[in-house]
Amino acid sequence: MKMKRIISICISMTAITFSCSPQPENDAGKLPNVVLIYLDDMGYGDITLTGATGYTTPNIDRLAKEGVFFSHYYSPQAVCSASRAGLLTGCYPNRIGITGALSHKSTHGISEQEETIGEILQKQGYVTAIFGKWHLGHQNQFLPTNHGFDEFYGIPYSNDMWPLHPNGPGAYPDLPLYENESVVNPSISPKDQAEFTTQFTERTVSFIRQNQETPFFVYLAHPMPHVPLFVSEKFKGKSQQGLFGDVLMEIDWSVGQILKTLEETNLDENTLLIFTSDNGPWLNYGNHAGSTGGLREGKGVTFEGGQRVPCLMRWKGVIPEGIVCNKLVAGIDILPTIASIANAPLPKNKIDGVNLLPLLHGNFDTNPRTSFYYYYRRNNLEAVRSDQWKLVFPHPGRTYKGFKPGNDGKPGPLNQSFNYPGALYDLRRDPGERYDVSESNPEVVERLVQIANKAREDLGDDLTNKEGENRRRPGQLEN
């Protein structure tokens, strides 16, 4: 096996400006470990720090107290597979041909030409593992063990892609559980799903304990709070917000178990812990959905509720404690940041992420990311952001507005083809994106249009019939 260490990202409050030069290695010259916790469909308002009610998340709050909370963090895209592709490769997902949510019918996945966080760290001697949900292709050539991970224990795609899907019997086959490239449970049951959070946490804890002496990277990709929701007996009925609250309490317990393990193994000061989500809440599931904290729309939408989610990072002795960073950052920035602290070369292909290390040191005079592109569907550039401004282009898209949400695991209706008009929003004053201020800020509109035109030349845009010069193909299933 290769060498290991941990990096983990958490959340924190109180603004402090603290400057220091990058020091990727500790006093013993060991490379830092990385722990990356990625939730599924957790919204901006789903932790106590951002307003959750009916349950508490004390361990996640602790990440905020002992690290940094990025309040303007964006997932790479507002849907499962695309978001994970962006996270692990440092690219806008449309650059590498991954869109939407791959299923058991998909014949493509992550390309062997792309380098993941796991692959760049393996080259530095890290031992790597993923526990939980993969969702970048389910055939062997696409599985994690062929894309930078020494170990994989989890599911190939979302936990609702099984015979009990709300669409009814026949919509999906049995959901398998994998150990590396072998199926160890061909038919996951509701009882099995109830143990997912505990099981994947225990695997992560065991991996950390077994690899204390070498640098390691562990990617804990919890399948929940994506529906269907399940929780173990130890948290069943514990919250005042029903099953959703129970699930978040168990996820918070999971974070606590990892923090406890890092303390007991004396790895606190050599581990970066990262905690975030792949996209916002699936709002039409009602009481089984999370909260956007007042942001507009949710999962599957490029308004703030779909892509702006909590991101917390903790690295004892490196990240100043209890700070809030309001700079623009994104999931595609995690790869280059990890590469920097691990002294690892960046992928050979062009990426889109930027190095956030100065912000981790508390140097908020720097501004690593100056703009962000909101893509959705196959390759629609639906909006761009720069500074406090967000310019939305006319586009068809999902809306939950005006529809009664479902209950107890059954979805309510929604409109998948609402025609959104163009608009300019000032996110400093209007994070809910309610008031179009384009007429009073024509110079801002023009500046953001120029940013969008650069994106279109590079990545393309189906809305304006631009193919883009630098898009790459996904991996295709070998015959």
C-alpha positions in Angstrom: 0.0 0.0 0.0 1.0 3.6 -0.4 1.7 6.1 2.4 -1.1 8.2 4.0 -2.2 11.2 5.8 -5.3 13.2 6.4 -6.9 16.4 5.3 -10.2 17.5 6.7 -12.4 20.5 6.1 -14.8 22.0 8.6 -16.6 25.1 9.6 -16.0 28.1 11.8 -17.0 31.6 12.8 -15.5 35.0 14.0 -13.4 36.9 11.6 -9.7 36.9 12.2 -7.0 37.9 9.8 -4.0 35.7 10.2 -1.1 35.4 7.8 1.6 32.8 7.5 3.6 31.3 4.7 2.5 27.8 3.4 3.9 25.0 5.4 2.6 21.8 3.8 4.6 19.5 6.0 4.7 19.3 9.8 7.8 19.5 12.0 8.6 15.9 11.4 8.5 16.5 7.6 5.4 14.3 7.1 2.9 15.1 4.5 -0.5 16.0 5.9 -3.5 13.7 5.8 -6.8 14.6 4.1 -10.3 13.6 5.2 -13.0 14.7 2.8 -16.6 14.3 3.9 -19.1 14.8 1.1 -22.8 14.7 1.9 -25.6 14.2 -0.6 -28.4 16.8 -0.9 -27.5 18.7 2.3 -28.7 22.3 1.9 -27.2 25.6 3.2 -29.6 25.7 6.1 -29.2 22.1 7.3 -26.7 22.6 10.2 -27.3 24.5 13.4 -24.7 27.1 12.4 -26.9 28.2 9.5 -30.3 27.9 11.2 -31.4 24.3 11.4 -34.1 23.7 13.9 -35.5 20.6 15.6 -32.1 19.0 15.9 -28.5 20.1 16.6 -25.2 19.4 14.9 -22.6 20.0 17.7 -19.7 18.1 16.0 -20.2 20.0 12.7 -20.4 23.2 14.8 -17.1 22.2 16.4 -15.6 22.3 13.0 -16.6 25.9 12.7 -15.3 26.7 16.1 -11.9 25.1 15.4 -11.6 26.0 11.7 -13.1 28.0 8.9 -16.6 28.3 7.5 -16.7 29.2 3.8 -20.1 31.1 3.5 -19.9 31.6 -0.3 -18.9 28.1 -1.3 -20.4 26.5 -4.5 -20.7 22.9 -5.4 -19.3 22.2 -8.9 -22.9 21.7 -10.2 -26.3 21.2 -8.8 -26.6 17.5 -9.4 -24.9 14.3 -8.1 -22.5 12.9 -10.7 -21.5 16.2 -12.2 -20.8 17.6 -8.7 -18.6 14.6 -7.8 -16.7 14.8 -11.1 -15.9 18.4 -10.5 -14.9 17.8 -6.9 -12.5 15.0 -7.7 -10.9 16.4 -10.9 -10.8 20.2 -10.2 -12.7 20.8 -13.4 -16.1 22.2 -14.3 -17.9 18.9 -14.9 -19.0 19.9 -18.4 -15.3 20.2 -19.3 -14.8 16.5 -18.8 -18.2 15.4 -20.2 -20.0 14.4 -17.0 -23.5 15.7 -16.7 -26.6 14.9 -14.7 -26.8 11.7 -12.5 -25.5 8.5 -14.0 -27.6 5.4 -13.6 -27.4 1.7 -14.1 -28.1 2.3 -17.9 -25.2 4.7 -18.4 -22.4 3.5 -20.6 -19.9 6.2 -19.8 -18.1 7.5 -16.7 -15.0 9.3 -15.6 -12.2 9.1 -18.3 -8.9 7.4 -17.6 -7.4 10.6 -19.1 -8.6 12.6 -16.1 -6.6 12.6 -12.8 -8.5 12.6 -9.5 -7.4 13.8 -6.1 -6.7 10.2 -5.3 -4.4 9.8 -8.3 -2.3 12.9 -7.6 -1.9 11.9 -4.0 -1.0 8.2 -4.8 2.0 9.6 -6.7 3.1 11.3 -3.5 2.9 8.0 -1.5 -0.5 8.4 0.0 -2.8 5.5 0.8 -6.3 6.3 -0.5 -9.8 5.1 0.2 -13.4 5.9 -0.5 -16.3 4.8 1.6 -19.9 5.5 0.5 -21.3 6.7 -2.8 -19.2 6.9 -6.0 -21.5 7.8 -8.9 -18.9 8.3 -11.7 -19.6 5.1 -13.6 -20.5 1.6 -12.3 -18.7 -0.7 -14.8 -15.2 -1.9 -13.6 -13.2 0.5 -15.7 -14.9 3.4 -14.0 -14.8 2.2 -10.4 -12.7 4.0 -7.8 -10.0 1.4 -7.7 -9.2 2.3 -11.3 -9.2 6.1 -10.5 -6.9 6.7 -7.6 -8.3 4.8 -4.7 -6.7 1.8 -3.1 -9.9 0.8 -1.3 -13.6 1.2 -2.1 -16.5 0.1 0.0 -19.9 1.5 -1.0 -22.5 1.9 -3.7 -22.0 2.7 -7.4 -24.7 5.4 -7.7 -27.5 7.0 -5.6 -29.3 5.2 -2.9 -32.7 5.7 -4.6 -31.7 3.8 -7.7 -33.2 0.6 -6.6 -36.5 -1.4 -6.9 -38.2 0.7 -4.2 -37.8 3.9 -6.1 -40.9 6.2 -6.1 -41.3 5.6 -9.8 -42.3 2.1 -9.0 -41.2 -1.5 -9.5 -39.0 -1.9 -12.6 -37.6 1.6 -12.7 -34.3 0.3 -11.3 -32.7 -3.1 -10.6 -31.3 -4.2 -7.3 -28.8 -1.8 -5.7 -25.4 -3.5 -5.2 -22.8 -3.0 -2.5 -19.2 -3.1 -3.6 -15.9 -4.1 -1.9 -13.3 -2.8 -4.4 -14.4 -4.3 -7.7 -16.5 -7.2 -6.3 -20.2 -7.1 -5.4 -20.5 -8.2 -1.8 -24.2 -7.6 -1.5 -26.2 -7.8 -4.7 -29.4 -6.6 -3.3 -29.3 -3.9 -0.7 -32.4 -3.8 1.6 -33.9 -1.1 3.7 -32.3 -2.7 6.7 -28.9 -2.4 5.0 -29.5 1.3 4.2 -30.3 2.0 7.8 -26.7 1.0 8.6 -25.0 3.0 5.8 -24.0 6.0 7.9 -22.6 3.9 10.7 -21.0 1.4 8.4 -19.2 3.9 6.2 -18.1 5.8 9.3 -16.7 2.7 11.0 -14.7 1.9 7.8 -13.3 5.4 7.7 -12.3 5.2 11.4 -10.6 1.8 10.8 -8.8 3.1 7.8 -7.4 6.0 9.8 -6.2 3.8 12.6 -4.6 1.3 10.2 -2.7 4.0 8.4 -1.4 6.3 11.1 2.2 6.1 10.1 1.8 7.0 6.4 0.1 9.9 4.7 -3.5 9.0 3.7 -6.5 10.4 1.9 -10.0 9.2 2.8 -13.1 10.3 1.0 -16.2 9.6 3.1 -19.1 10.1 0.7 -22.3 9.6 2.7 -25.3 8.6 0.5 -27.6 10.7 2.7 -29.5 12.9 3.4 -30.5 12.0 -0.2 -33.8 10.2 -0.2 -34.8 7.5 0.7 -33.9 8.4 4.2 -32.8 5.7 6.7 -31.2 5.9 10.1 -29.8 3.4 12.6 -31.7 2.5 15.8 -29.4 4.6 17.9 -30.8 7.8 16.3 -34.3 6.8 15.3 -36.8 9.2 16.7 -34.2 11.3 18.4 -34.9 14.6 16.6 -37.9 17.0 16.7 -37.8 17.2 12.9 -38.7 13.6 12.1 -36.6 11.3 10.0 -34.6 14.0 8.2 -33.5 15.4 11.6 -32.6 11.9 12.8 -30.4 11.4 9.7 -28.6 14.7 10.2 -28.0 13.8 13.8 -26.4 10.5 12.8 -24.2 12.3 10.2 -23.1 14.7 12.9 -22.3 11.7 15.1 -20.2 10.4 12.2 -18.2 13.7 12.1 -17.7 13.3 15.9 -16.3 9.8 15.5 -13.7 11.0 13.0 -12.7 13.9 15.2 -12.3 11.6 18.1 -10.2 9.2 16.1 -7.9 12.0 14.9 -7.4 13.0 18.5 -6.8 9.5 19.8 -4.2 8.9 17.0 -2.5 12.2 17.6 -3.2 13.2 13.9 -5.1 16.4 14.7 -2.3 18.7 13.7 -1.4 16.9 10.5 -4.8 16.4 9.0 -7.0 18.6 6.9 -10.7 17.8 7.4 -13.1 19.0 4.8 -16.9 18.9 5.2 -19.4 19.9 2.5 -22.2 18.8 0.2 -22.7 17.9 -3.5 -25.7 20.2 -4.0 -28.7 21.7 -2.3 -31.9 20.0 -1.0 -34.4 18.1 -3.2 -37.2 20.4 -2.2 -40.2 18.5 -3.6 -39.6 15.7 -1.1 -41.1 18.0 1.6 -40.4 16.7 5.1 -37.7 14.4 3.8 -35.9 17.3 2.2 -33.4 19.8 3.7 -33.4 23.5 3.8 -31.7 26.2 1.7 -31.6 28.6 4.6 -33.8 31.0 2.5 -31.8 30.8 -0.7 -33.8 30.5 -4.0 -34.8 27.1 -5.4 -32.9 23.9 -4.7 -31.2 20.8 -6.2 -31.1 20.7 -9.9 -31.3 24.5 -10.2 -28.5 27.1 -10.7 -30.1 29.6 -8.3 -28.3 29.8 -5.0 -30.3 27.1 -3.2 -29.1 24.5 -5.7 -25.4 25.1 -5.5 -24.5 27.2 -2.4 -23.9 24.8 0.4 -21.9 24.8 3.7 -18.2 24.1 3.5 -16.1 23.8 6.7 -12.4 23.0 7.0 -10.3 22.2 10.0 -6.6 21.8 10.3 -5.3 22.2 13.8 -2.3 24.5 14.0 -2.6 25.7 10.4 -6.2 27.1 9.9 -6.9 29.9 12.4 -9.8 28.9 14.7 -13.3 30.3 14.5 -13.2 32.3 11.3 -15.7 32.9 8.6 -14.5 33.4 5.0 -16.8 35.3 2.7 -14.6 34.9 -0.4 -15.9 33.2 -3.5 -14.8 29.5 -3.5 -15.9 26.3 -5.1 -15.7 22.5 -5.0 -13.4 22.6 -8.0 -10.8 24.4 -5.9 -10.3 21.5 -3.5 -8.0 19.5 -5.8 -5.5 22.2 -6.4 -5.6 23.2 -2.7 -4.8 19.6 -1.6 -2.1 19.3 -4.3 -0.4 22.4 -2.9 -0.3 21.1 0.7 0.9 17.7 -0.5 3.6 19.1 -2.9 1.8 17.2 -5.6 1.9 18.2 -9.3 -1.4 19.3 -10.8 -3.1 17.1 -13.4 -1.6 17.2 -16.9 -4.9 18.3 -18.4 -6.3 21.8 -17.9 -8.3 22.2 -14.7 -10.5 25.1 -13.5 -9.8 25.1 -9.7 -7.6 27.6 -7.8 -5.5 27.1 -4.8 -7.2 28.2 -1.6 -4.3 27.8 0.7 -3.8 31.5 1.4 -7.4 31.6 2.7 -6.8 28.6 4.9 -4.0 30.5 6.5 -6.5 33.4 7.2 -5.0 35.7 4.6 -8.3 37.3 3.4 -6.4 40.1 1.5 -6.0 37.5 -1.3 -8.8 36.7 -3.7 -7.9 33.3 -5.4 -11.3 33.0 -7.2 -12.7 36.0 -9.1 -15.6 34.4 -11.0 -17.7 31.3 -11.1 -19.7 29.7 -13.9 -23.1 28.1 -13.2 -23.6 25.3 -15.8 -26.5 22.8 -15.9 -28.1 20.2 -18.2 -25.8 19.0 -21.0 -23.9 22.3 -21.3 -26.1 25.3 -20.6 -24.3 28.3 -19.1 -27.2 29.6 -17.0 -25.4 32.2 -14.9 -22.0 33.7 -14.0 -20.9 35.4 -10.8 -18.1 37.9 -10.1 -17.7 39.7 -6.8 -21.2 40.2 -5.3 -22.9 40.2 -8.7 -24.7 37.3 -10.4 -25.9 37.6 -14.0 -28.6 35.0 -14.9 -29.2 34.3 -18.6 -32.7 33.4 -20.0 -32.9 29.6 -19.8 -35.4 26.7 -19.3 -35.0 25.1 -15.9 -36.5 23.3 -13.0 -38.7 25.2 -10.5 -40.3 24.0 -7.3 -42.2 27.3 -6.8 -46.0 27.0 -6.7 -46.1 23.2 -6.1 -47.1 21.4 -3.0 -44.2 19.3 -1.8 -44.5 15.6 -1.0 -44.3 13.8 2.3 -42.7 10.9 3.9 -40.5 9.9 1.0 -42.9 10.6 -1.8 -42.1 13.5 -4.1 -44.4 16.3 -5.0 -44.7 17.7 -8.5 -42.4 20.3 -10.1 -41.9 22.1 -13.4 -38.8 20.9 -15.3 -39.1 23.5 -18.1 -39.9 26.8 -16.6 -38.6 29.7 -18.8 -36.5 31.8 -16.5 -35.9 35.4 -17.8 -32.5 37.1 -17.6 -31.7 39.1 -14.5 -28.8 40.7 -12.5 -28.8 40.0 -8.7 -26.7 41.7 -6.0 -26.0 38.8 -3.7 -24.7 41.0 -1.0 -28.1 42.7 -0.5 -30.3 40.0 -2.1 -29.0 36.5 -1.6 -32.5 35.2 -2.2 -32.3 36.5 -5.8 -35.6 38.3 -5.8 -34.8 41.7 -7.3 -33.5 42.2 -10.8 -31.1 45.3 -10.8 -29.8 45.0 -14.3 -31.4 48.3 -15.5 -29.6 50.3 -12.9 -26.2 48.5 -13.3 -25.6 48.3 -17.1 -21.8 48.4 -16.7 -21.9 45.4 -14.3 -24.1 43.5 -16.8 -21.6 44.2 -19.6 -18.6 43.1 -17.5 -20.3 39.8 -16.6 -21.3 39.2 -20.2 -17.6 39.4 -21.1 -16.9 36.8 -18.4 -19.6 34.6 -19.9 -18.2 35.0 -23.4 -14.8 33.7 -22.2 -16.6 30.7 -20.7 -18.4 30.1 -23.9 -15.3 30.1 -26.0 -13.6 27.7 -23.6 -16.3 25.4 -22.4 -19.1 26.1 -24.8 -22.8 26.9 -24.2 -25.8 25.1 -25.6 -28.0 28.1 -25.0 -26.0 30.2 -27.5 -24.9 27.3 -29.7 -21.3 27.5 -28.7 -19.4 24.2 -28.8 -16.3 25.4 -26.8 -12.6 24.8 -27.7 -11.5 22.9 -24.6 -14.1 20.3 -23.7 -13.0 16.7 -23.3 -14.9 13.4 -23.7 -15.9 11.2 -20.8 -14.8 7.6 -20.6 -16.7 5.2 -22.8 -17.6 1.7 -21.9 -15.2 -0.7 -23.6 -16.7 -3.5 -25.7 
